[in-house]
Amino acid sequence: MARLVRWTAALAAALLVAGCGSGSSGPGGDGEKHSSAASSTAPSSGGTRALPASLTSQRLDWGRCKGTADSPAPGSDWQCATLEAPLDWSRPTGETIGIALIRAKASGDGGKRIGSLLFNFGGPGGSGVSTMPLYAATVSKLRERYDLVSWDPRGVGGSEGLRCRGDKAIQAAESVDATPDDAAEEKAYFQDAADFGKGCLKAAGKLLAHVSTTDTARDMDLMRQVLGDTRMHYFGISYGTELGGVYAHLFPKKVGRLILDAVVDPGADAVGHAENQAKGFQRALDDYLRSTGQNPEQGSRKIADLLKRLDTTPLPTSSGRKLTQTLAVTGIVLPLYSQSSWPELTSALEAAGQGDGSELLALADQYDERDSSGRYGTSSHSQRAISCLDDRQRPTAAQTKKLLPAFERISPVFGDFLGWDTAGWCHDWPVAGQHDTPEVSAPGAAPILLVGNTGDPATPYEGARSMADELGKGVGVELTWHGEGHGAYGNGSDCVDSTVNAYLLDGTVPKDGKVCS
């Protein structure tokens, strides 16, 4: 069972289809060259013990990146290295793990280089090493003054990446109904969730308790030191905004220029987050339906009726597999991440209406990272491990059933799935969660730019205001774009792009509440 809403798979799919220091003014500008060794004896911020020089003074062995089974080797501009970080941040002198990094050096005049700009593309569970080269063309302007740097967070890809079940078991789980209608389906749904957790524990062992967002935020600050930057310059997208907020809370005095695009609401717990996404995806679906000349209420009911039929009678496809209700919802979700994909959704829904589920299945497979040979990617495995370690809330089946009517009122298409997901996602997880909501307050931090998109399906734009409130007075600066799709930067708004570029390149902080239409 893959969670219906995450950033990185949709971003990478869209990018593949598309083919694709001296001083500075303003907040967080670094006006000198820095030595990572200088910080080796300083105590670490954020409540951990002082880090040993063996970590803070380590030299990264940058070399040519290698291809993987999931992605080919990037071009010669890209270099890869492995950072050693503590497995357990409460024991920084203990066992370490390797964190896979990738970078492309700044392309402009070296005298105008600001430093490193770290990217997290969301998920959680997305591979920065695989995605950064795909995103480079979008941020080519930023590369003129920054080294572009990303990484695979712990538990992801080249950083002790998790695989909690094999491909055959993943495909077999497609038959599990994600919206159980009777006791037998409910039992199978929760058994599948428990089995997945057991598989993760078997695969990860003690690492499973050390893949939290807080762990990764501490890894980020170690990266900052080893890369030689006095301040953290960071571009976080979707879940990456939560990670950026947690970093700012732990290390407020190290905040340089942080841009958080497609902002996750830090005040929402697991149920609130699912409700937000039900609202966001229904809002995006309504906008899509209007664009085709349909009445949103009538169009949503038509889609809901299709899904109801699929619950009992899956559609045939050209591959020989069946399009189930859950796979159909997944196929509908993917095109809503980008307005440019709406024509694909139209075609797929028309085909399904005529009895052919092939196109919706192909969209679902793209989202689930399934290739033509039946091999699945593992970002959803990492996503589940990270989010279930973060989230302490574990709604029971009985509690979820009471919530379902409210979810269905929010969205007749997505509500039922997202409601059940609150109970099934972390059911019987082998490691306890850490909090109900992440702590992101960052008093004293430099201004952080928050970008919200009014048509964002996965992270509704209201999350930007919530993040601004949680960061604290004078820290969060809101920028709103009246657009469509997940995220704003690079999605067609010159206003958004120029505002973000001015902030990151020149330190120009826009007026709080600026709107791009």
FIMAR-395212 format. One record per residue: x negated, y, z of N, C-alpha, C in turn; residue in three letters. Coordinates in steps of 0.2 Angstrom, whole numbers, plus 5000, padded with zeros to 4 digits. Example, Ala and Ser with C-alpha at 12.3 -4.5 7.8 and 13.67 -1.06 7.14 Angstrom:
! FIMAR-395212
493449725039493849785039493449845039ala
493649895035493249955036493650005039ser
! end
This chain:
! FIMAR-395212
499649945000500050005000499650065000met
499650104995499250164994499650224996ala
499450275000499750335002499950374996arg
500550394996500850434990500550494988leu
500150524993499950594992499250604994val
498750614989498150634991497850674985arg
497250704986497050754981496550724976trp
496050684979495450674974495650634968thr
496050584969496250534963496550574958ala
496950624960497350664955496850714951ala
496350744955495950794953495450754948leu
495150704950494650664945495050644939ala
495650614939496050594933496150654929ala
496350714932496450774927495750794924ala
495250794928494550814925494350774919leu
494450704920494250654915494650664909leu
495350684910495750694904495450754900val
495250804904495050874901494350864898ala
493950814900493350804897492850844900gly
493150844904492550884907492050854913cys
483451614987483851664990483551724992gly
483851774989483751834992484351854995ser
484351914999484951935003485551954999gly
486151955002486751974999487152015004ser
487552055002487952095006488552055008ser
488952075014489552045016489351985021gly
489951955023489851905028489451845025pro
489051815030488751755029488151755023gly
487951815021487451815016486751805019gly
486351755016485651745019485151785016asp
484851825019484351865016483651845017gly
483451785018482851755019482751685017glu
482151655016482051585016482051555023lys
482251495023482351465030481951395030his
481751385036481451315037481851275041ser
482051215039482451175043482051155050ser
481451155050481051125056481151175061ala
481351235060481351295065481951275070ala
482451235068482951225072482951155075ser
482351125075482351055077482351045085ser
482151095088482251095096482851135099thr
483251165094483751205097484351155098ala
484751175104485351125105485851135100pro
486151085098486751075093487351115096ser
487651155091488351185093488851125094ser
489451145096489951105096489951045101gly
489551055107489651015112489250945112gly
488850935107488450875107487750895109thr
487350835111486650845113486250875108arg
485650905110485150925105484950875100ala
484850895094484750845089483950835089leu
483750775088483050755087482750785081pro
482050805081481750835075481750785069ala
481750715071481850665066482450675061ser
482950705064483550715060483550785057leu
483350835061483450905058482850925053thr
482250895054481650905050481550855044ser
482050805044481950755038481950795032gln
481550765027481450785020481850745016arg
482350775012482750735007482350715001leu
482350654999481950624993482450634987asp
482450694985482950704979482650664973trp
483050634969482850594963483450594958gly
483350564952483850554947484450514950arg
485050534949485650494951485750434947cys
485950384951486150314947486850314946lys
487050274941487750264940488050204945gly
488650204945488950154950489550114945thr
489850064948490350034945490950074943ala
491050124947491550174946491450234942asp
490850254941490650314938489950304935ser
489850334929489250334926488750384929pro
488150374928487650424930487750494927ala
487750544931487750614928487150634924pro
487250694921486650714917486050734922gly
485550754918484850764921484850824926ser
485350864926485350924930485550904937asp
485750844938485950814945485450774948trp
485350784955484950754959485350724965gln
485050664967485450624973484950614978cys
485150604984484750594990485150564995ala
484850535001485250515006485050545013thr
485450575016485350605023485450555028leu
485050555033485150505039485550545044glu
486050525047486450555052486650505057ala
486750525063486950475069487550435067pro
487550375069488150335068488650365073leu
488450375079488850405085488650465087asp
488950525086488750585087488650605094trp
488950565099488850565106488150535108ser
487850505103487150475104486750485098arg
486550555098486150575092485450545091pro
485150515096484550485095484650405094thr
485250385093485350315092485350295085gly
485750245083485750215076486050265072glu
485750265065485950305060486250275054thr
486650315050486950295044486650335039ile
486750315032486550355027487150395024gly
487050455022487550495019487350515012ile
487650495007487450505000487650574998ala
487150614995487150684993487050684986leu
487350744983487150754976487150834975ile
486650854971486650924970486450944963arg
486551004961486351034955486051104957ala
485451114956485151184958485451244955lys
485351294958485651364955485351374948ala
485751394944485551404937485251474935ser
485451524940485251594939484551614941gly
484451674941483751704944483651684951asp
483151644952482951624959482951674964gly
482851734962482851794967483551814970gly
484051794966484751804968485051744971lys
484751694972485051634975485251644982arg
485851624984486151634990486051584995ile
486051514992485951464996486351404993gly
486551354998486851294996487651304996ser
488051284992488751284992489051214993leu
489251194998489451124999490251124997leu
490351064994491051054991491350984995phe
491950994997492350934998493050934995asn
493150884991493750884986494350854989phe
494350834995494950814998495050734999gly
495650715000495750645001496250645007gly
495950625013495250605014495050545010pro
494450535009494150475006493950484999gly
493950544997493650554990492950564990gly
492650534984491850544983491650604980ser
491250644984491050704981490450694976gly
490050634977489550624973489850604966val
490450574965490750564959491050624956ser
491350664960491850714958491450784956thr
490850794960490550854959490350874952met
490050824948489850834941490450844937pro
491050814938491650834934491950904936leu
491750924941492050994943491551054942tyr
490951034939490451084939490651134934ala
490951124928491151174923491551224926ala
492051194931492551244934492151294938thr
491651274941491251324946490551344943val
490551344936489851364933489651434935ser
490151484936489951544938489651544945lys
489851504950489651504956488951474956leu
488751424951488151394951487551444950arg
487751504947487251554945486851574952glu
487151574958486851594964486851544969arg
487151484968487151434973486951364970tyr
486551324974486551254973487151224974asp
487451184969488051154970487951084974leu
488251074980488051014984488750984986val
488750914985489350884988489050814991ser
489450774994489250714997489850664998trp
489650604999490150555001490250555008asp
490850575011490850575018490750505021pro
490650495027490550425030491150385029arg
491050325027491550275026491750285018gly
491450325014491650335007491050315003val
491250284997490750274992490050254994gly
489550294992488850284994488650295001gly
489150315005489050325013489350275017ser
489150205016489450155020490250145018glu
490350155011491050155009491450085011gly
492050095013492450035015492850005009leu
492849945009493349905005493749855010arg
494349865011494749835016495049775014cys
495149765007495449705004495249704997arg
495249644994495049634987495549654982gly
495349644976495849674970496449624970asp
496349564971496949514970497449534976lys
497249544982497649564987497949624987ala
497649674984497949744982498549734977ile
498349694972498949684967499549654970gln
499349604974499949564977500349604982ala
500049654985500349704990500849744986ala
500749754979501249794975501949764976glu
502049704978502749674979503049694985ser
502649724990502949744996503349804996val
503949804998504349864997504249915003asp
504049975000503850025005504350065008ala
505050045006505650075009506050015011thr
505849975016506249915017506949925019pro
507349875016508049875017508349825022asp
507949775024508249725028507649705033asp
507849655037507349635042506749605039ala
506849565034506349525030505849575027ala
506149625023505649675020505349715025glu
505649735031505349765036504749725039glu
504849665040504349625043503749625038lys
503849615032503349605027502949675026ala
503349735027503049795026502549805032tyr
502749795038502249805044501749755044phe
501849695042501349645042500749665037gln
500949685031500449715026500049765029asp
500349815033499949865036499449835041ala
499749795045499249765050498649725047ala
498849685042498349645038497849695035asp
498049755033497549805030497049825035phe
497349845041496949865047496449815049gly
496649755049496149695051495649695046lys
495749705039495249695034494749755035gly
495049815036494549875037494049855043cys
494349835049493949815054493349765053leu
493549715049493149665047492549695042lys
492749735038492349765033491849815036ala
492149855041491749915043491449905050ala
491649855054491449845061491449915065gly
490849925068490849985073490950045069lys
490750055063490850115059491550145059leu
492050095060492750115059492950165065leu
492550165070492750215076492350285075ala
491950285069491550345068491550375061his
492250375059492350405052492850465052val
492850495058493350545059493150615056ser
493650655055493450725052492950765056thr
493050755063492550785067491850755066thr
491750695065491150665064490850695057asp
491250705052491050725046490850805046thr
491250835050491050915051490350915054ala
490150875059489550875062488950855057arg
489150805053488750785047488550845043asp
489050885042489050945037488550995040met
488551005047488051055050487351025050asp
487250965050486650935049486350945042leu
486850935037486650955030486351025030met
486751065033486551145033485851155035arg
485751125041485051125043484551095039gln
484651035036484151005032484051035025val
484551065023484551105017484251175017leu
484151195024483751255025484251315025gly
484851315026485351365026485451395033asp
485451455035485651475041486351485042thr
486751485037487451485037487751435033arg
488351415034488751365030489151405025met
488951385019489451415013489751355010his
490451355010490851295009491451305005tyr
491651255000492251264996492651194998phe
493151205001493551145003494251145000gly
494451094997495051084994495551034997ile
496151054998496651005001496350985008ser
496350915009496050895015495350925017tyr
495050945012494350985013494551045017gly
495151075017495251135021495351115028thr
495651065030495651035037494951025039glu
494550995035493850985037493451055038leu
493551095034493251165034493451205041gly
494151195042494351225049494051195055gly
494051125055493651095060492951115061val
492651115055491951145055491851215059tyr
492351255056492351325059492451325067ala
492851285069493051275076492351255080his
492051205077491451175081490851225080leu
490751255075490151295073490351365071phe
490751405075491051475072490451525070pro
489951515074489351565073488951545067lys
489051485064488651465058489151475052lys
489751495052490151505046489851565042val
489751545036489551595031490151615027gly
490151595021490751605016491151545015arg
491651535018492151475017492751495013leu
492851455008493451455004493851395005ile
494451405007494951345008495451355004leu
495551304999496051304993496551244994asp
497151264993497651214994497651185002ala
497851235006497751225013498251185017val
497951135020498351085025498551125031val
499151115033499451145039499151115045asp
498651145049498351115054498851105061pro
499451145060499851135066500351085065gly
500351045060500850985058500550925061ala
500950885065500750815066500850775061asp
500750705062500850655056501550665053ala
502050665057502750675055502850745051val
502650795054502650865051502350865045gly
501750835044501350835038501750795032his
502050745034502550705029503150745027ala
503450785032503950825030503750885026glu
503150915027502950965023502850935016asn
502550875015502450855008503050835005gln
503550815009504250795005504450865003ala
504450915006504650985004504251004998lys
503550994998503151014993503250974986gly
503350914987503450874981504150884978phe
504650894982505250904979505350974976gln
504951024979504951094976504651084969arg
504051044969503651044962504151004957ala
504450954960504950914955505550964953leu
505751004957506251054955506051094950asp
505451124951505151164946505051134939asp
504851074939504751034933505451024930tyr
505951004934506550994931506851054927leu
506751114931506951174928506651194921arg
505951174921505551184915505851144909ser
506251094910506451044905507251064904thr
507451114907508151144906508651104910gly
508451064915508851024919509051054925gln
509651044928509851064935509451024940asn
509051054944508651014949508950964953pro
509550984955509950934960510150874956glu
510450894950510650834945510050794943gln
509550824941508950794939508650744944gly
508650774950508350734956508850674957ser
509450684957509950624958509850574953arg
509750594946509650544941508950504942lys
508450534945507850504946507950454952ile
508250484957508450444963508850374961ala
509350384957509750324955509250274951asp
508750304947508350254944507950214949leu
507650254954507250214959507650164963leu
508350184964508750134967508850074963lys
508950084957508950024953508349974953arg
507750014953507149974953507049944959leu
507349964965507249924971507449854971asp
507949844967508249774966508049744959thr
507949784954507749754947507149794944thr
506549774946505949804943505949804935pro
505649854932505649854925505049814922leu
505149784916504649754912504149804909pro
503549784908503049834905502649794900thr
502249834896501849794891501349754893ser
501149764900500549734903500749664905ser
501449654906501649594909501849604917gly
501549654920501749674927502349704927arg
502649704933503349744934503249814937lys
503649854935503649924938504149914944leu
503849914950504249914956504449984957thr
504949994962505150054965504550094967gln
504150064971503550104974503050124969thr
502950084964502450104959502750164954leu
503450154954503750214950503650284953ala
503750284960503750344964502950364963val
502550324964501850344963501650374956thr
501950344951501950364944502250434943gly
502750454947503050514947502650564950ile
502350544956501950594960501350624956val
500950574952500350604949500450664944leu
500950664940500950724935501150784939pro
501450784945501650844948501050874951leu
500450844951499850884954499550934949tyr
499850934942499550974937500150994932ser
500251054931500751074927500651044919gln
499951044918499851014911500050944910ser
500150904915500350834915501150824915ser
501550884915502250874915502450844909trp
502250854903502450814897502450744898pro
501850714901501750644902502350624907glu
502550664912503150634916503750634912leu
503850684908504450684904504550614899thr
503950604896503950544892504050474896ser
503750474902503750414906504450404908ala
504750454911505450454913505950434908leu
505850464902506250444896506150364894glu
505550344894505450274893505750224898ala
505650244904505950204910506750204909ala
507050264907507750264906507950224901gly
507550204896507750154891507450084892gln
507250074899507150004901506349984900gly
505950034899505250014898504850054903asp
504550014908504150044913503450054912gly
503150044906502450044905502150114906ser
502450164904502150234905502050254913glu
502650244916502550254924502050214927leu
502050144925501550104928500850124926leu
500750154920500050174918499850234923ala
500350284924500250334928500050314936leu
500450264938500350244945499650204945ala
499450174940498750144940498250194940asp
498350244937497850304937497750334944gln
498350344947498350364954498050314959tyr
498150254958497850204962497150174960asp
496850214955496250194953496150124950glu
496650104947496650034944496350034937arg
495849994935495649994928495949944924asp
495849934918496149894913495949814915ser
495449804919495249744921495549714927ser
495949764930496249744937495849764943gly
495349804942494949824947495149884950arg
495249894957495449954960494949994964tyr
494950054964494550094968494750094975gly
494250124979494350114986494450174990thr
494650234987494650294990495250294995ser
495850254994496350244998496150205004ser
495750165004495450125010495150175015his
494650215012494350265016494850315019ser
495250335015495750385017496150355023gln
496350295023496750265028496350265035arg
495750245034495250235040495150305043ala
495050355039494850425042495550455045ile
496050445041496650485044496950445050ser
496850375050497150345056496650345062cys
496050365061495650385067495750455069leu
495950495065496050565066496750565070asp
497250535067497950545070498150495075asp
498350525081498550485087499250465086arg
499650495083500350485083500550415079gln
500950375082501050315079501850295080arg
502250335075502950315076503150245075pro
503650225079503850155078504350145073thr
504550085071505050075066505750115068ala
505950105075506550135077506550205077ala
505950235079505850305078505950335071gln
505650295067505650315059506350315057thr
506750265058507350255056507850315058lys
507650345064508050405066507850465062lys
507250465059507050525055507250515048leu
507350455045507550455038508050495035leu
508650505039509150555036508850625035pro
508450645039508150715038507650715032ala
507250665032506850655026507250655019phe
507750615019508150615013508550675011glu
508650715017508950785015508450825012arg
507850825015507250865012507150845005ile
507150785003507050754996507350694995ser
507850694990508150634988507750584985pro
507150604982506750564978506150544982val
505850584986505250564990505350554997phe
505850575000505950575007505950505010gly
506250455007506250395010505550365011asp
505250375006504550345005504050375010phe
504150445011503650475015503850465023leu
504550455024504750445030504550375033gly
504550325029504350255031503550255032trp
503250295028502550305028502250325035asp
502650365038502450385045502350325050thr
502750275049502750215053502250165051ala
502250155044501850105041501050115040gly
500850175039500250195037499650175042trp
499850185049499350175054499650125059cys
500150085056500350025061499849975063his
499849965070499349915073498649925070asp
498449995070497750005068497349985073trp
496749955072496349935077495949985081pro
495950045079495550095082496050155084val
496050175090496450225093496350295089ala
496850335088496850395085496550455090gly
496350505088496050555092496450615094gln
496950635090497250695092497950695088his
498450735090499050745087498950795081asp
498550855082498450895077497650925078thr
497350935072496650955073496551025076pro
496051035080495851105083495451145078glu
495651195076495351235071495251315073val
495351325079495251395081494551415081ser
494351475078493651485077493551565079ala
493651585085493551655087492751675086pro
492651725083492051755081491751735075gly
492151685071491851665064491951725059ala
491551725054491551775049492251755045ala
492551805041493151795038493151735033pro
493651695033493751635029494351645025ile
494151635018494751645013495151585012leu
495851595013496251545012496751555006leu
496751505002497151514995497751464995val
498351494995498951454995499251464988gly
499551404985499951404979500651394980asn
501151434978501851424980502151364977thr
501851334971502051274968501651214970gly
501251214975500851164977501251104980asp
501251044977501650994979501350954985pro
500750944986500450904991500250944997ala
500051014997499951055002500351115001thr
500951125003501451175002501051245005pro
501251295001500851355002500951385010tyr
501451365013501551385020500951365025glu
500551315022500051295026499451345027gly
499451395022498851445022499051495028ala
499651515029499851555035499751525041arg
499951455042499751415048499051415050ser
498651405045497951395046497651465048met
497851525045497651585047497851605054ala
498451585056498651595063498251545068asp
498051485066497651445070496951465071glu
496651485065495951515065495851565070leu
496351615071496351665075496251735072gly
496451785075496451855073495751875070lys
495851905063495251925060494851875056gly
495051815057494651765054494951735047val
495551715047495851695041496151745037gly
495951745030496151795026496551765020val
497251775019497651745015497651775008glu
497651725003497751744996498251694993leu
498751724990499351684988499351684980thr
499451634977499551624970500251594968trp
500651634964501251604962501151564956his
500951504957500751454952501051384953gly
500851334949501051264949500451224950glu
500551164953500051114953499651124960gly
499251074961498851064967498251104967his
498151154971497551204971497651264967gly
497251314967497351374964496751394959ala
496151384962495551404959495451364953tyr
495251394947495151354941495751334937gly
496351354940496951324937497351374932asn
496951424930497251474925497351544927gly
497251554934497351624936496751664936ser
496651714932496051754932496051794939asp
496651814942496651854948496351804954cys
496551744954496251704959495551694958val
495351674952494651654951494151714952asp
494351774950493951834951493951854959ser
494451844962494451854970494051814973thr
494051744972493651694975492951704973val
492751724967492051734965491751794968asn
492151844969491951904972491751894979ala
492151854983492051834990491451794990tyr
491351734986490751694987490151724984leu
490151764979489551784976489351854979leu
489851894981489651964983489851974990asp
490151934993490351945000490951985001gly
491352004995491952044995492552014998thr
492752035004493352005007493952045005val
494452005002495052044999495552065005pro
495952105003496452125008496852065010lys
496952055017497351995019498052005016asp
498351945013499051945010499051965003gly
498451975000498451984993498851934989lys
499151954984499651904980499351904972val
499251854969499151844962499751814959cys
500051844954500651814951500451794944ser
! end
